[in-house]
Amino acid sequence: MTEPTSIAMAQGSSCWGCFQSLIDIHLNLATVLPLIDIKYWQCVADFKLKDLEGYPDKSITVGLYEGMAR
C-alpha cells in the first residue's frame, strides 16, 4: 500500500459551507480517508499557523483553500 497523500486545508473569510459539503458525502468519504493524511485543518481541530509552519518543506502534497482572499 502506498503512503497516504498529505493535505492541508485552510479556511478564509467564509461560512464553512464548502467544507461542510465534504462531510455531507457521508460513507463515500470513508473510502478516501485511508488514502489521506490531514496535516492541517483549523476548522476541525485547534491547529495554529505555527503548527503548519513547523512542517518541513514539501511534506504537504496538496493544499485546499476555501473562502475569500483579499
C-alpha positions as CSV (number, residue, x, y, z in Angstrom):
1,M,0.0,0.0,0.0
2,T,1.3,3.5,-0.8
3,E,1.8,6.2,1.7
4,P,-1.3,8.4,2.2
5,T,-1.3,11.8,0.5
6,S,-0.7,14.6,3.0
7,I,-3.0,17.5,2.8
8,A,-3.6,20.8,4.5
9,M,-6.9,22.6,4.4
10,A,-7.4,26.3,5.3
11,Q,-10.4,28.4,5.6
12,G,-10.5,32.1,4.7
13,S,-13.3,34.5,5.4
14,S,-16.3,32.2,4.8
15,C,-19.2,30.4,6.3
16,W,-17.7,26.9,6.4
17,G,-20.3,25.7,3.9
18,C,-17.8,24.2,1.4
19,F,-16.0,22.1,4.0
20,Q,-19.4,21.1,5.4
21,S,-20.3,19.7,2.0
22,L,-17.2,17.4,2.2
23,I,-18.6,15.9,5.4
24,D,-22.1,15.6,3.8
25,I,-21.0,13.0,1.3
26,H,-21.2,10.5,4.3
27,L,-20.0,7.0,3.6
28,N,-18.2,7.9,0.3
29,L,-15.8,9.9,2.5
30,A,-14.9,6.8,4.4
31,T,-13.3,5.2,1.3
32,V,-11.0,8.2,0.9
33,L,-9.9,8.7,4.5
34,P,-7.3,5.8,4.5
35,L,-5.7,7.5,1.4
36,I,-5.1,10.9,3.0
37,D,-3.1,12.3,6.0
38,I,-4.7,15.5,7.1
39,K,-1.8,17.6,8.4
40,Y,-3.7,20.8,9.0
41,W,-7.4,21.7,9.2
42,Q,-8.0,24.5,11.6
43,C,-11.8,24.3,11.3
44,V,-11.9,20.8,12.7
45,A,-9.1,20.8,15.3
46,D,-7.3,23.5,17.2
47,F,-4.4,24.0,14.8
48,K,-2.5,27.2,14.8
49,L,-0.4,28.7,11.9
50,K,2.8,27.8,13.8
51,D,1.7,24.1,13.6
52,L,1.6,24.4,9.8
53,E,4.8,26.3,9.6
54,G,6.5,23.6,11.7
55,Y,6.3,21.0,8.9
56,P,9.4,20.6,6.7
57,D,9.3,21.9,3.1
58,K,7.5,19.6,0.7
59,S,6.0,17.5,3.5
60,I,2.4,18.5,2.4
61,T,1.4,17.4,-1.0
62,V,-2.0,19.1,-1.5
63,G,-3.4,22.3,-0.1
64,L,-7.0,23.2,-0.2
65,Y,-8.1,26.8,0.4
66,E,-11.8,27.7,0.8
67,G,-13.1,31.2,1.2
68,M,-12.3,34.8,0.3
69,A,-8.8,36.1,-0.3
70,R,-8.1,39.8,-0.1
